[in-house]
């Protein structure tokens, strides 16, 4: 059993896509074991995306991520890191497969509706960034 962090980004929240994203997780036998809505500060967004610090899009990405509320969730299931990434689709919505969240709703490589951890090590860091052990349903 694996866990991963999912974020519905400010564009997903403001466009009324929270239910749509959650529906896709539930329809794919993914369990939500923690969930909350938060508005990140610039510092919190920078800390979360620290791995992208040197990228040209870092400032824009972290500004965007604190521009409105986000929904953060811990997802649980077999092979859920990869499963979530398949459901989300490629980072660039133009390259995302049909039927994926990003292909269906994203408008921009940055405003791509959802974030999902890409590996067990990042999942562990990202889950710990938002949730403590008492907030996870076992
Ligand atoms: P995410 O999966 O949250 O991981 C890093 C984010 O940076 C990514 O989704 C996009 O929102 C953003 N991103 C990645 N590549 C680019 C890019 N080339 N230009 C702008 N934003 C990007």
Boltz pocket constraint, residues with backbone or C-beta under 6 A from the ligand:
constraints:
  - pocket:
      binder: B
      contacts: [[A, 52], [A, 57], [A, 61], [A, 91], [A, 109], [A, 110], [A, 111], [A, 112], [A, 114], [A, 115], [A, 116]]
      max_distance: 6.0
